[in-house]
Amino acid sequence: MTATIGWDIGGAHVKAARAENGRLVAVAQRACAPHLGLAHLEAPIRETLVELGPAARHRVTMTAELSDAFEDRGRGVVSVAAVVAREIGNEDILFYAGARGFVSRAEVAGAARSIASANWRASAELVARHCDDALFIDIGSTTTDLVPIRNGAVAARGETDAERLVHGELAYAGFSRGAPQAYATRAPVDGLWTPLVNEAFASMADVRRVLGDLPEGESVADLSPTADGRGKTAAASSARLARLVGRDGGDLSAAQIRALADHLARAQLRAIEDQIALLASREAISGDMLFVGAGAGRGLAARLATSQGHAYRDFAGFVEAPDALASLAADCAPAASLALLDC
């Protein structure tokens, strides 16, 4: 048996997937908080390794270098690589450097720019093995990746976050994390336009929970703490959203809270649609192009495909595994892709 574990080390989650002889057999996800200290990254990696078991090969991508625990991305990449190597303790560890492919631990410092936040490309490379032409949309908890696939190859113009943002290939619009007021400055309340309070009173998870897109309680799509430390219930989410418009939860009816959440959700979706429009303006998207969705928010990608007249396929369909496991793999697409690309 040849086992490979793919790792996606993020600033909010550690995700990992185990493949054996080319078939995915396990996926794990844990919350992490490297901005609170590297111990908050080390422990989730250690716990995940215990859960998935030893493997001959480990393939690693990351976005945790963006954490303000590090002075800059380069130092972040080197630090995260050191943590991973120490915790895994395996000689066969390679780090994903985007279009450059995999590099060894000794090459990390020199390849830091390519390693930084390259996880999107790993997923896109796997999609390109199955699709000649597609738009890959990975809506994670924090960001959305939009990657054109042309003639069976990744056709992105950007490599770094800065390049991808201006080319329409990255949007800081995530399914559950982030502030709703990032997408709107006002909202309709009781027949009046009300400016939003620019405080960390609520997150997009509260919007999703009120709309029924996110279940109550702990979920793999929402492992982060709530803004006020209170529960992950629809009622608690309603109260947090009400604070964004200067109200208490009891000041608004259930219908008014839902209308507020719907307005904020649609505002966020427009931010993603704007990036799709930018891609279309350079003819990176054709009228009949397949949309492929991944990430915890891939249901939104399916809605985008329908609204824009495109066929849709779920990333889970590219993973040879039972349905429940394939769905988890789609939630953790970069980790699953690294495990499978190396098989």
N, C-alpha and C positions, 0 to 999 in steps of 0.2 A: 504494500500500500504506500503510495506517495501522497503525502498531505501537504497542502499549502494553505496558509492563513493570510488573507488580505486584510490590511488594517487601514482605516481612515481615522486619523487622529485630529479631532476638531477642537475648537475652543469651547464648545458646549457639550459635545458627545464624543465618546470613543465607540467606533463601530468596527466590527470584525466579522469575517466570513471564512468558514473552513470548507475547502474542497478536497475531495479524495478521488484520485484517478479521474479527474475532469468533471466530477459531479459534486454539486454543493450539498453539504450534509448538515451544516449548522450556521446560524447567524446570531450575533449578540450585539446589544447596544446598551451603553451606560452613560449617564450624565457625568460630565467632568467640569472643572472650574479652574483652569491653570492660572487665571488672573488672581486667584486667592493663594497661590503658591504651588510649586511643582508637585508637592505631595498629593494635590487634588487631581493631578494627571497620572501620577505613578500608580496610585491605588486602583483606579478603574482599569488600567492596562493589565495590572497583575490579576485582578479578579476575572477579567475577560479571558485571560490565558488559562486560568484554572478551569473556567467553564468550557472552553473549546478544546482543551487538551494540547499536548505537545505536538509539534509539526516539524517536518524536516526543513520546510522553507517558509519564510515570512516576507511579504511584499507590502511596503508601507507608503501611504500618501498622507498628506497633512494639510490642515488649515490652521492649526493651533498656533502657528508662528505669528498670526495676526493678534494674538492676545497682548494686552498692554502689560503683561508680565515681562515682555521683552522690549528692549530699546528700539529694535528695528527687526524687519523680517529676516534678514540674514542671520542675526544672532538667534532669532527664534527657531529657524530651521535647524541650526547646529545643536541648540539646546534640546529640542524635541527629539531629534535623532539620537542624541546621547541617552535621553530617558528611555526611549524605546529599546535601544540596544542593551541597556543595563537591565531592564525589566524582563526582556525576552531571553537574553542570555544565549542566543543561538548564533552560530557563525554565519549561517546562510540567511542573512538579512540584506535585502536590496531596497533602495528607496526610489520611488517613481519620480522621474524628472520630466514629465510631459513628453513632448516630441523627441526628446533625447533618449527616452526609454528608461531603463533601470540603471542606477549607479550604486557603487559600494559605499560603505560607511566612510571609507577613507576619501571618497570623492565628494562627500556631501557639501563641505564648505565651498568648494569650487563650483558646485552645481546648485547652490542655494537659490538663486533667482529662478531656475527652472523647476525646482522642487516645490517652491512656495505656492500653495493653493492650486496645485495641478490636478486635484482629485477629479474635477469635471471631465478632464480629457480621458481618464481611464474608463469611465462609463461610456463616453462617446465612442471610444475605440471598440468596445464590445458591441455597441449598437451598429457600428459600421461593418462589423462582420456579418450582420444579418440583414442590413438594409442598404440598398444602393443610394437612395435619396430619401432624406427624412430631416425633420427638425426635432432634435432631442431636447426635451424640456424636463429638467430636474428641479422640482419645487420642494426644497428642503425646509427645515424649520426656520432658517434665517435668510437664505438667498434663493434665487432662481437662476439656473444656468440655461442658456438657450444656444444650442450648438448645431449649426447646419452640417448635414452629412451629404456629400456629393460624390457620386460615382464610387461608392463604397469606401470613402475616406473622409476624415474629419476636415471640414472646410472653414474652420474658424479663422478669423483674421487676428484676433487677439490671443496673447499667451498670458500676460500678467493681468492682475485684477484691473489695473488702471486702463490697459488696452481694451480689455473685454467690456468694461463699463461704457466706454465711448463708442464701441462698435456694436452695441446692442446685444451683447452676448452674456451679460451678467446684470442682474437687477437685485438690489438689496430689498427684496420683497419675499418674505418667508411665510410659511403656513402658520406657524405658531409663535415664533419669537419676534421681537421688534415692536415698535410703538405704532399704534394706529394713526397717530397724528403725523407720522412720516408721510402719509399719503393724502391727507386732507387737512385743511386749516379751519374748516367749519363744517357743521352738520345741521340738517333740518331737525328741529325739536319743537313740537307743539305748534307747528305752522310758522316757525321763525328760524332764520339762519343764525346759528349760535357758534361763535368762535370756540375752537377746542382749547382746553387748558394744556399748556405745554409742560406737563409733569408726567412722571413715570407712574401713573395711576393704574394703567391697564396694559395688556399686551394683545397681540393678534390671537393668542390662544383664547382669550375671553370672547373675542368676536366669533371665533369658530364654535366655541361651546354654546353660545346663545343661539347660533344658527343651526345647531345640530350636526355640524361637520366634525365635531370632536366630542367624544363621549365624556361623561363626568368621571372624575377620579383620575388616577395616574394612567398615562398612556405613553407608548413608545413615541408618539408624535408630540408629546408635551411632557418632557422630563424636567423642565426648568421650574424653579419656584415661582409662585404667583407674586404680583407686584406688592401686595400688602401682607403676604404670608398667610392669608386665609385660604379656605378650601377651593378645590377645583370642581365647583358645582355651578349649575346655570344661574342660581340665585346670587352666588358670590361674584360671578362674572358680570352679572347685570349691575350689581352695585359698583363694581370697579369701572365699568363703562360709563355709568351715570356721572361719576366724578369728572370725567373728561369734559362734560358740558355743564359743570358747576352744580350738579344736582346730587341728591342722595338717591339710593336705589328705590326707595318708596315714593319718590316724587314722580316717577314715570310708570306708565302702565306696561304690561308685558309687550303689547303691540308696539308701543313707542320705543322700548328698548330694542326690540327686534328690528324696527325700522332704522334705528341708529346703527346697529351692527351691520345690517345689510348695506347701508350707505358706505361704511368704512371698508367692508369687504370689496364692494364694487370699485371704490377708489384705489385699493391696492391692485386689483385685477387690471385696472387701466394702466398702472405703471408697467405691468408686464406686457400688456397689449402695445404700449408705446415702443417697447424694445422690439417686439415682433414687427411693428410697422417700419422700424429703422432697418431691420434685416430685409424686409420686403423691398425697401427702397433701393437696395443694392442688388436686387434679384437673387438673394440667397435663399428665398422661399418661392416656390412655384405654386400655382393654383391647386394642383393635385397632390402636393407633397404630404406624405404621411407624417403625423405628429406622434412621437413616442414619449410617454410620460414615465417619470420616476420620482422618487422622494415621497415623504409623508403627505405632501399636498398634491400628489399626481392626479387626484380627482379634479382639481382645478384645471390641469392640463387637458384632461378629457373634455371639460366644459369649453375651454378655449378652442379646441379642435372642432367641436360641434358648432359653436357660434361662428367660426370662420370658414366652415364648409370643408374641413379636412378629415380624412380618415384617421382613426386613432388606434394605437396599439400600446399595451402596457409593457413596461420593461420586464415584468414577471414572466411574460411569454417567452423570453430569451433564456430563461433559467430552467435547466432540467432538474426539477425537484418537486415534491408535493406542493399543492397549492398554497398552504399556509406558509411554508418555508420560502417559496418563490416570492410571496407577497412581502415577507420580511426582507428578502434580498433586494426587492425594488425600493424599499424604504432606505436601504443602505447600499445603494448602487455602486459607489466607488469601491467599497471594500469587497463586495461580491465580484465586481469586475476584475480587480487585481488578483483575486484567488483563481478566477477562471481563465484570465488572459495568460497566466503563467503555466497552465496545464498543457 
